Amino acid sequence: MSQAVLERRSELLKKNIQQLLIQDNQHGISRQENMFLQQMIKELHQTSHEMNGHK
């Protein structure tokens, strides 16, 4: 993937993770939402790793 695509993906993942964390802190999240959150964190880590490899 291009650097621009990786950066955009990273931004979207961070935004979605932030929204879920806020929801979790305020009201709690379901087990399914928690699994989704964990998957997004893994994807963010992988995206970050890929971005660092492109530099």
C-alpha positions in Angstrom: 0.0 0.0 0.0 1.1 3.5 -0.6 2.2 5.8 2.3 -0.8 8.0 1.8 -3.2 5.0 2.0 -1.5 3.8 5.1 -1.7 7.2 6.7 -5.4 7.5 6.0 -6.1 4.0 7.3 -4.2 4.9 10.5 -6.2 8.1 10.9 -9.5 6.2 10.5 -8.5 3.4 12.9 -7.4 6.0 15.5 -10.7 7.8 15.2 -12.8 4.6 15.5 -10.7 3.4 18.4 -11.1 6.7 20.2 -14.9 6.6 19.7 -15.2 3.1 21.1 -12.9 3.9 24.1 -15.0 7.0 24.9 -18.2 4.9 24.7 -16.6 2.2 26.9 -15.6 4.7 29.5 -19.0 6.3 29.6 -21.5 3.4 29.2 -19.5 0.3 28.6 -19.3 -1.8 25.4 -20.6 -5.2 24.5 -18.4 -8.2 24.1 -18.7 -8.0 20.3 -17.7 -4.3 20.4 -14.7 -5.2 22.6 -13.6 -7.8 20.2 -13.9 -5.3 17.4 -11.9 -2.8 19.4 -9.1 -5.3 19.9 -9.1 -6.1 16.2 -8.8 -2.4 15.3 -5.9 -2.0 17.7 -4.1 -4.9 16.1 -4.7 -3.4 12.6 -3.4 0.0 13.8 -0.3 -1.7 15.1 0.2 -3.5 11.8 -0.5 -0.3 9.8 2.1 1.5 11.9 4.6 -1.2 11.3 3.9 -1.0 7.5 4.3 2.8 7.5 7.6 2.6 9.3 8.8 0.0 6.7 8.0 2.5 3.8 10.1 5.3 5.2 
